[in-house]
Amino acid sequence: MEKEDFFSWTIKTIRHDISKPVWLEDRKTEWVPLVQNTIASILEGYTIIIMSDNERLWFVDYAIGFINRSCIRPFIPLYALSSLYTQLTYPSERIELIQDMLSTSFDEKYLFWYVGKADSVCAKLAFGHDYSFNWLLDENRENSFSLVAHDELLDIKLLQLLRIFDKSITAALHGEISIGV
């Protein structure tokens, strides 16, 4: 069986997903490369460290449970930064120490998944790493998918992105799609 290319698969998945993330199809050229690189890292054995600004802490817990709820694939090594380091209210000079701790713990094979505004300590941590999977509010950056903070559908859009990302992981692990990075 030939694997479907990731771009085509993503468009088809967006169009047929029960949550109807039709807005995402217009942004597919921004979304696909970010997810593709992140999934390639997962397949190479990278750990994902998820974090957010204070307003989206709920999403971190929800995403960890959602991504690893499935019995049809292996668990993804996904951890909340707050479970690894609880003092995130410290000033940003701690960023280098946190990076050293994570590099030692995960042998440099980790990436950040950051959700929120660009002015938090966690955002600065993500921006200081070689590659991060960022879902940023009100700002455009490399390796980031931007969203509008005052969008009244923001929480719904975050959940829709999570669904599509989760389906992408499953398809990649089952060999249904070609990541081709």
C-alpha positions in Angstrom: 0.0 0.0 0.0 1.4 3.4 -1.0 1.6 6.1 1.6 -0.4 9.3 1.0 1.5 12.5 1.0 1.0 14.5 4.1 -0.2 17.7 2.5 -3.1 15.9 0.6 -3.9 13.8 3.6 -4.1 16.9 5.8 -6.5 18.7 3.4 -8.7 15.6 3.3 -8.7 15.2 7.1 -9.6 18.9 7.6 -12.5 18.6 5.2 -13.9 15.4 6.8 -13.2 16.0 10.5 -16.3 16.0 12.6 -15.2 19.2 14.3 -15.4 21.1 11.0 -12.1 23.1 11.1 -12.8 24.6 7.7 -10.9 27.8 8.6 -7.7 25.7 8.8 -7.9 24.7 5.2 -7.2 28.4 4.3 -4.1 28.2 6.5 -2.8 24.8 5.4 0.4 26.1 3.9 1.3 27.5 7.4 0.1 24.4 9.3 1.4 21.5 7.3 5.2 22.2 7.5 5.1 22.8 11.3 3.2 19.6 11.9 5.4 17.7 9.4 8.6 18.7 11.2 7.1 18.0 14.6 6.0 14.5 13.6 9.3 13.8 12.0 10.9 14.7 15.4 8.5 12.4 17.2 9.4 9.5 14.8 13.1 10.2 15.5 12.4 9.7 19.3 12.2 13.3 20.4 10.3 14.1 23.6 7.7 17.0 23.4 7.6 19.4 26.3 4.3 21.3 26.3 3.9 24.6 28.0 1.6 27.7 27.7 1.0 31.2 29.0 -1.1 31.4 32.2 -4.4 31.8 30.3 -4.0 28.5 28.5 -2.8 26.2 31.3 -6.0 24.2 30.9 -4.9 23.3 27.3 -1.6 21.8 28.5 -3.4 19.3 30.7 -6.1 18.6 28.2 -3.6 18.1 25.3 -1.5 15.6 27.3 -4.5 13.5 28.2 -6.0 13.8 24.6 -2.8 12.8 22.8 -2.1 9.8 25.0 -5.7 8.5 25.4 -5.6 6.2 22.4 -5.1 2.4 22.7 -4.4 2.1 19.0 -0.9 3.5 19.1 2.1 3.9 21.4 2.1 6.7 23.9 3.9 9.8 22.8 6.6 11.2 25.2 4.7 14.4 26.0 5.3 16.2 29.3 4.2 19.5 30.8 7.1 21.7 31.6 5.4 22.4 34.9 5.7 18.7 35.8 9.5 18.8 35.2 10.2 22.2 36.7 7.7 23.9 39.0 9.3 27.3 39.5 8.2 28.9 36.3 7.5 32.2 38.0 11.2 32.8 38.3 12.8 35.6 36.2 14.0 34.8 32.7 17.6 34.3 33.8 16.6 30.8 34.8 16.0 29.9 31.1 19.6 28.8 30.5 19.4 26.6 33.6 16.2 25.0 32.5 17.6 24.4 29.0 20.7 22.7 30.6 18.5 20.5 32.7 16.3 19.4 29.8 19.3 18.8 27.5 20.9 16.6 30.1 17.6 14.8 30.9 16.6 14.2 27.3 20.0 14.0 25.7 19.2 17.0 23.4 16.3 15.1 21.9 13.4 17.3 22.9 11.3 20.1 21.4 8.9 22.6 22.9 5.3 22.9 22.1 4.2 26.3 23.2 0.7 27.7 23.2 0.0 31.3 24.1 1.2 34.9 23.9 4.8 35.7 23.1 5.5 37.6 26.3 5.7 34.8 28.8 8.8 33.1 30.3 7.7 29.9 28.6 7.6 31.6 25.2 11.1 32.9 25.7 12.2 29.4 26.5 10.6 28.0 23.4 12.0 30.8 21.2 15.5 30.1 22.5 15.4 26.4 21.3 16.5 25.3 17.9 13.0 24.1 17.0 9.7 24.6 18.7 6.1 23.9 17.7 4.5 27.2 18.6 0.9 28.2 18.5 1.3 31.9 19.1 -1.4 34.5 19.8 -1.2 37.9 18.0 2.3 37.4 16.7 4.0 35.8 13.6 7.3 34.0 14.1 9.2 31.3 12.4 8.2 27.7 13.5 4.9 29.2 14.7 1.2 29.0 13.8 -0.4 32.3 14.7 -3.9 32.8 16.1 -5.8 35.8 17.2 -6.1 36.2 21.0 -9.4 38.0 21.0 -11.1 35.5 18.6 -14.2 34.4 20.4 -13.7 30.9 18.9 -10.1 30.6 20.1 -10.6 27.8 22.5 -12.6 25.8 19.9 -9.8 26.4 17.3 -7.2 25.2 19.7 -9.2 22.0 20.2 -9.6 21.6 16.5 -5.9 22.0 15.9 -5.2 19.4 18.6 -7.6 16.9 16.9 -5.9 17.3 13.5 -2.4 17.1 15.1 -3.5 13.9 17.0 -4.9 12.4 13.8 -1.6 13.3 12.0 0.5 11.5 14.7 -1.7 8.4 14.4 -1.5 8.3 10.6 2.3 8.7 10.7 2.8 6.0 13.3 0.6 3.6 11.4 2.5 4.3 8.2 -0.5 5.7 6.3 1.2 9.0 5.3 4.6 10.0 4.1 6.1 12.7 6.2 9.0 13.2 3.8 11.0 15.9 5.7 
